[in-house]
């Protein structure tokens, strides 16, 4: 009997809440933070710049595309190039035997007006062609252009001439620039046309789909993680650490959210410190060690 009472007493000690450390619901002790038990970490408020971004997309097109047409009616004598071939400016692409009024034939050569690569050959030797008929298309290798549309709400928040970054579905990044915004929208949809340019040699190719992120709303101020802002009775508070390393529930005015952060309109100044980890058991006037995270 005595042994049974001793066992029950030990079991009560093991499961008693009074001897268990208080938990914060995330597996850690209340009043402590990741990285050590000495106290919650703090950060110093600093001025910074943030921006909202919208995403637009389109396919990369060659910056230069020239369709070389038949210069006269007649018969194709020869085609000097093939698709995918690199050509230089002035190189002969194809020749046509021109029918003169005298009954004689004189070859007419069509040469490349730009250096680049042949993307399309639309004729073959002995084909009968008319003046202006499509012959050989050459695309330049100096870069790419991309056209995308944007709503009237955001069109004039985008600065022409500003560098932009695009990304492929595979995760590659390309640097470019916004070179033009249409003066008028498509009146049926209200969308404005944006034109971007990207340099060549960035591990991409013509026709690849590209997503471009455009910052349309910029702000400068103090930003804190949204999860640190506490709402009480219709007001908003931030746990601030004063000069004596004591906690203060400071009323603030939050502004626009920027991703996972929020702009602090008032209530927190640059150089002041605030808690970066909340347990839900913070108390006004409680001491903290004030260590920076």
C-alpha positions in Angstrom: 0.0 0.0 0.0 2.8 2.4 0.9 4.6 1.7 -2.3 1.4 2.4 -4.3 1.0 5.8 -2.6 4.6 6.7 -3.5 4.1 5.8 -7.2 0.9 7.9 -7.4 2.7 10.9 -5.8 5.5 10.7 -8.4 3.1 10.4 -11.2 1.3 13.6 -10.0 4.5 15.5 -10.0 5.4 14.5 -13.6 2.0 15.5 -15.1 1.3 18.5 -12.9 1.0 21.8 -15.0 2.6 23.7 -12.2 6.0 22.2 -12.9 5.8 22.3 -16.7 7.2 25.3 -18.6 4.6 27.6 -20.0 4.2 27.0 -23.8 3.5 29.6 -26.5 1.6 27.2 -28.7 4.6 26.8 -31.1 6.7 24.5 -28.9 8.7 27.2 -27.3 8.7 28.7 -23.8 6.7 31.8 -23.3 9.0 34.8 -22.7 11.8 33.3 -24.8 12.6 33.4 -28.4 14.4 31.3 -31.0 18.1 31.4 -30.5 18.3 31.5 -26.7 16.3 31.9 -23.4 17.7 35.3 -22.5 14.8 37.3 -23.9 13.0 38.3 -27.0 15.1 39.9 -29.8 14.6 43.5 -30.8 15.2 45.5 -34.0 16.0 49.1 -34.6 13.5 51.0 -36.8 15.1 52.3 -40.0 13.9 54.2 -43.0 13.6 52.1 -46.1 11.9 52.0 -49.5 9.3 49.4 -50.5 7.2 49.0 -53.6 4.1 47.1 -54.8 4.5 45.3 -58.1 2.2 44.0 -60.8 3.2 41.3 -63.2 2.7 41.4 -67.0 3.8 38.8 -69.5 4.4 38.1 -73.1 6.7 36.3 -75.6 10.1 37.6 -76.6 10.3 38.8 -80.2 13.4 39.8 -82.1 14.2 43.5 -81.8 14.7 43.6 -85.6 12.8 41.5 -88.2 13.1 42.2 -91.9 11.0 40.4 -94.5 12.9 40.6 -97.8 10.5 40.5 -100.7 10.9 39.8 -104.4 12.1 43.0 -106.1 10.4 42.1 -109.4 8.2 39.6 -111.1 9.9 36.6 -112.6 11.3 33.2 -111.8 13.5 32.3 -108.8 16.9 31.4 -110.1 18.6 30.5 -106.8 18.1 30.6 -103.0 21.4 31.2 -101.3 20.5 30.7 -97.7 18.6 28.3 -95.4 16.6 28.7 -92.2 18.8 29.1 -89.1 21.8 30.3 -91.1 23.6 33.4 -90.0 23.9 36.2 -92.6 25.7 39.5 -92.9 24.4 42.8 -94.2 24.6 42.9 -98.0 24.8 39.1 -98.4 22.8 37.7 -101.4 19.7 35.9 -100.2 18.1 34.9 -103.5 18.0 35.8 -107.2 15.2 36.3 -109.6 15.3 36.2 -113.4 13.4 39.3 -114.5 11.4 39.4 -117.8 12.2 42.6 -119.6 10.1 44.1 -122.4 12.8 43.2 -124.8 12.3 39.5 -124.2 15.6 39.2 -122.4 16.1 38.0 -118.9 18.3 39.8 -116.4 18.9 38.4 -112.9 17.9 40.5 -109.9 19.6 39.8 -106.6 18.0 40.4 -103.3 20.5 41.1 -100.5 20.1 41.2 -96.7 19.4 44.6 -95.3 20.4 43.6 -91.8 22.8 41.1 -90.2 21.2 38.3 -88.3 19.7 34.8 -88.7 17.4 33.5 -91.4 14.1 32.7 -89.7 12.0 31.8 -92.8 12.5 31.0 -96.5 9.3 31.3 -98.4 10.4 30.4 -101.9 12.4 27.8 -103.9 14.3 27.8 -107.2 12.1 27.9 -110.3 9.1 29.4 -108.4 7.2 32.0 -110.3 7.0 35.1 -108.1 5.4 38.5 -108.3 6.9 41.8 -107.2 6.5 42.3 -103.5 6.0 38.6 -102.7 7.6 37.3 -99.4 11.0 35.8 -99.9 13.4 35.5 -96.9 12.9 36.8 -93.4 16.0 37.8 -91.3 15.8 38.5 -87.6 18.5 40.5 -85.8 20.6 39.1 -83.0 21.0 42.4 -81.1 18.2 41.8 -78.6 14.5 41.2 -78.0 11.4 43.2 -77.6 8.3 42.3 -75.6 4.9 43.8 -75.7 2.4 43.6 -72.9 -0.8 45.4 -71.8 -1.6 47.0 -68.5 -4.7 48.6 -67.0 -5.4 52.3 -67.1 -5.2 52.2 -63.3 -1.5 51.2 -63.4 -0.3 52.5 -66.8 0.9 55.9 -65.6 2.5 54.5 -62.4 5.1 52.8 -64.6 8.1 55.0 -65.5 9.3 54.9 -69.1 13.0 54.4 -69.2 13.2 52.6 -65.9 15.1 49.3 -65.8 13.0 46.2 -65.3 13.6 42.6 -64.5 11.9 39.7 -66.2 11.8 36.0 -65.4 11.2 32.9 -67.4 9.0 30.1 -66.2 12.2 28.2 -65.5 13.5 30.8 -63.1 16.1 32.6 -65.3 16.2 36.4 -64.9 16.7 39.0 -67.6 17.5 42.7 -67.3 15.7 45.1 -69.6 14.1 48.5 -69.9 10.6 49.9 -70.5 11.1 51.9 -73.7 7.5 53.0 -74.5 4.0 53.3 -73.3 1.2 53.8 -75.8 -0.3 57.3 -75.8 -3.8 55.9 -76.1 -5.3 52.8 -74.8 -7.3 50.2 -76.7 -10.6 51.9 -76.2 -12.5 48.6 -76.2 -10.5 47.2 -73.3 -9.0 50.3 -71.7 -5.6 48.7 -71.7 -2.4 50.5 -72.6 0.4 48.8 -74.5 3.9 48.7 -72.9 7.0 47.9 -74.9 10.2 46.5 -73.3 13.6 45.8 -74.7 16.0 43.1 -73.5 19.6 42.6 -74.6 20.8 39.4 -76.2 23.2 36.9 -74.6 21.0 36.3 -71.5 20.5 32.6 -71.9 17.1 32.9 -73.6 15.6 32.7 -77.1 13.0 34.2 -79.4 9.5 33.1 -78.5 10.2 32.4 -74.9 7.6 33.5 -72.4 8.7 36.1 -70.0 7.0 37.6 -66.9 8.0 41.2 -66.0 7.4 42.6 -62.5 6.6 46.3 -62.5 6.8 48.5 -59.4 3.7 50.7 -59.5 3.5 52.0 -55.9 6.5 53.2 -54.0 6.8 54.4 -50.4 9.6 55.4 -48.1 9.3 55.1 -44.4 9.5 52.6 -41.5 8.2 49.1 -42.3 7.7 46.3 -39.8 6.3 42.7 -40.2 2.5 42.8 -40.2 2.4 40.0 -37.5 4.0 42.4 -35.0 1.1 44.9 -35.1 -1.4 44.1 -32.3 -5.0 45.3 -32.6 -6.9 46.1 -29.4 -10.3 47.7 -29.1 -10.1 49.3 -32.6 -6.6 50.7 -32.1 -3.2 49.3 -33.2 -0.1 48.8 -31.0 3.5 47.8 -31.4 5.6 46.5 -28.5 8.4 49.1 -28.3 11.6 48.7 -26.1 12.4 52.1 -24.4 15.8 53.4 -23.4 15.6 51.6 -20.1 15.0 48.2 -21.9 11.4 48.1 -20.7 8.4 47.1 -22.8 5.9 49.7 -23.9 2.7 49.0 -25.8 2.9 52.0 -28.2 -0.1 53.0 -30.2 0.7 53.4 -33.9 -1.1 54.2 -37.1 -0.4 51.5 -39.7 -0.5 52.4 -43.4 -0.5 50.4 -46.6 0.7 46.8 -46.5 3.7 45.9 -48.7 3.8 42.1 -48.9 4.4 40.8 -45.4 5.3 44.2 -44.0 3.2 47.3 -43.2 4.2 51.0 -43.4 4.0 52.7 -40.1 2.4 56.1 -40.6 3.0 57.4 -37.1 3.9 56.2 -33.6 7.4 54.8 -34.4 10.5 56.8 -35.3 13.8 55.8 -36.9 16.2 54.7 -34.2 13.6 53.4 -31.8 13.6 49.7 -31.0 10.7 47.2 -31.1 10.1 43.5 -30.4 10.5 41.2 -33.4 9.0 38.1 -31.8 5.7 38.0 -29.8 4.5 35.3 -27.4 1.2 36.8 -26.5 2.2 37.3 -22.9 4.1 40.6 -23.1 3.5 43.0 -20.3 3.8 46.8 -20.0 7.0 47.7 -18.2 8.5 44.2 -18.4 12.3 44.2 -18.7 14.0 42.8 -21.8 17.7 42.4 -22.4 17.5 44.5 -25.6 19.7 42.4 -27.8 19.5 42.9 -31.5 18.5 40.0 -33.7 
